[in-house]
Amino acid sequence: MKKNSVYIETFGCQMNVADSERAAGRLKHAGYEMSDSAERADVLIFNTCSVRAKAEQKVFNRIGEVRKSRGGSLPLLGVMGCVAQLEGGKIFEQSPLVGLVAGTRAYDRLPDLIERAAVGERRVLDLGERAATETWEVSAEDRGAGRVAFVPIIEGCNKFCTYCIVPYSRGREKSRRPSEVVEEVRRLKGEGFLEVQLIGQNVNSYRPSDEGGLEGFPGSTPFSRLLRAVAETGMARVKFTTSFPRDFREDIVRAIDEYDNLCNWVHLPVQSGSDRVLRAMRRGYKVADFMRHVEAIKASPRNIALTSDIIVGFPTETEEEFADTMRLAEECRFDGLYIFKYSERPGTPAARLPDDVPAGVKTERFLALERLQASVQASVYATYVGRLTEVLVNGASAKSEADLTGHTPCNKVVNFPGGRELTGSLVGVRILEAKANSLYGELV
């Protein structure tokens, strides 16, 4: 008997993208058909993110939009992911239209949960732990990023930064066996993938209980040994994100120097340029520690691109402390910077602090840092003009029908004229112009 069609819409980070791919694979294996239309599917599932404030409101707004587009009627509606894990059964009260809530470790059980709803269970709730038999792998046909594959190596977080909800929504850190990761990358290479991204809330906190598969690979940590083992598979490109400064080791830079296919890009969120604010955030490192990592990265002959995150307006942040952050950003010369205005996340330790930086001041600091980064970034991007770089072609550019878009090993977006047949291939592009957040070039 033909089963219902399921539409999954994903909010948030690459871990959520990977989770949606895994969920789709389990559903297809159980006989469900995956749909690309929220208007035609029999089951709608929203995979949610809780990192930003009011994240749950975003998904409820989206539910309202879909309901309107379907003429007021909705099929079985499910919420999964981080908001589901945190809010649990409260979601049913907030949105009576929702009939299924599945937490961050319930994806393997989605087919059974949908079946329970189909036979009349009105509120299906599963916030349980991941099954011991669950596999992390995703088939090639269930991946949605062209020739790029996201490969989770660690899930959860043990850091408990005071502003962050992730340890509560994702649970404690759990690392995959290295042999399993390496074998998955080998299989992906055989299936024609050209880039893998090793992902996790903190990839360099990788600590597997069984290090089988890393024998013979040098390194100061299991993560740096894993990088070398994955590089040895011959995968064309290997990236990793996100790194945590407290667990960053210079051996990661040495591994990148040793293997050309370990891409020259590191994302290392600093969050603040003030030691006192870093203590209040419970980040576990000082500015001097972070700057030592930056020096090691900048010293690499590979010209490693460095990107980061910064929060402005954290509770009690003073003008002088924000000035320290500005100085750090100017000194580091980040290739890219994600800037966030602090917003309270209920349930975190920081939520108990007085949110005493006025909204207007947060905006002023955000804009000041944004202006500084725009100036730095313009200077950094200008150095690429005239260079020949390798680009993995993603497809058509959203800005011009005549152009393709892709990304470099150092994770910069490049647009250039070319035919659609180049999608999914590696090409050489000479950079002709630096834009604010991208590069423009010509095929070579």
Disulfide bonds with the S-S distance in Angstrom:
none
